[in-house]
Amino acid sequence: MTNAIEISNLSYRKNMRAILASINLSIGAGKIVGLLGENGAGKTTLMRLIAGVGKGYFGQIAIDGETGIAEKKAVVSFSEPLTGFPRNMRIDRIVSFFEDVYPDFSDKRYNELAGFLQIDEGLKLSQLSKGMREKLIIGLTLSRDAKVYLLDEPFSGIDSMSRKKIINSMIRWKPETATILVSDHYVSEIASILDEVVIIKDQTVFDQKSTEEIREKFGQSIEDYYEKAYEGRDSND
Ligand SMILES: Nc1ncnc2c1ncn2[C@@H]1O[C@H](COP(=O)(O)OP(=O)(O)OP(=O)(O)O)[C@@H](O)[C@H]1O
């Protein structure tokens, strides 16, 4: 079966500085994968490159076997921060924009998600709190029928009660064969839904493990494993 994400020898520099180097990564279809790493590790950069919005990299990124930019964009749904929209634009107009631009955007799915996330479409972008804006981004991102969903720190401004509710229902919103790559700083909260973790450190993929292996073989919580891996200590400590 073709991998959902297949990255070979990816390197990316910005302003003469290496941001990502020698990234090799294979992620299977149907998985929910946590992308972990400290501030500035390169998680957002990697997601932007996978999504096709970041350019100028070396190496190859294939999504569901596709390597062309347009073909990849057609099957990847990225949690874009909506910074390109005017602040006074109403939410329902933004939803219409998504409908027009993405043929796989499902109205039915959006309406279900909007109800679940309590999105008020009568409001303008500027009237949304940080958490409300993040809920809108999650709703718009998951309303596409994509092969790969990239959620970049989707929950950071969302209150803990809603956060738990959304995380627990992610599996319900995900098409069975689709893959979700999600970055988050609250590792312990998303751990329960993750199949794998990918740890970014020193500009590259430091580790990739299934959460089952971490729990069974290493007898550790995902958070402990991640923290120890990041500190450079032996994961078996
Ligand atoms: N526009 C930019 N110009 C130059 N360097 C940048 C730019 N954006 C990001 N970087 C650098 O790229 C590196 C990776 O940043 P990135 O935002 O991808 O990290 P991150 O892992 O997503 O961090 P965080 O967890 O804080 O969101 C950082 O060292 C950052 O300083």
The ligand as an ORCA input file, in Angstrom:
! r2SCAN-3c Opt
* xyz 0 1
  N      10.132     33.525      8.347
  C      11.215     32.991      8.902
  N      12.451     33.480      8.621
  C      13.550     32.940      9.161
  N      13.554     31.897     10.018
  C      12.359     31.383     10.324
  C      11.126     31.884      9.798
  N      10.107     31.142     10.308
  C      10.669     30.238     11.113
  N      12.019     30.358     11.134
  C      12.975     29.551     11.894
  O      12.762     28.203     11.535
  C      12.932     27.359     12.655
  C      11.745     26.439     12.750
  O      10.588     27.202     13.039
  P       9.165     26.516     13.112
  O       8.158     27.604     13.246
  O       9.029     25.575     11.994
  O       9.285     25.692     14.489
  P       8.171     24.935     15.351
  O       8.743     23.614     15.694
  O       6.882     24.944     14.619
  O       8.094     25.850     16.640
  P       6.894     26.155     17.688
  O       6.699     24.903     18.462
  O       7.434     27.270     18.510
  O       5.693     26.551     16.873
  C      13.140     28.264     13.868
  O      14.479     28.249     14.219
  C      12.717     29.624     13.390
  O      13.534     30.606     13.979
*
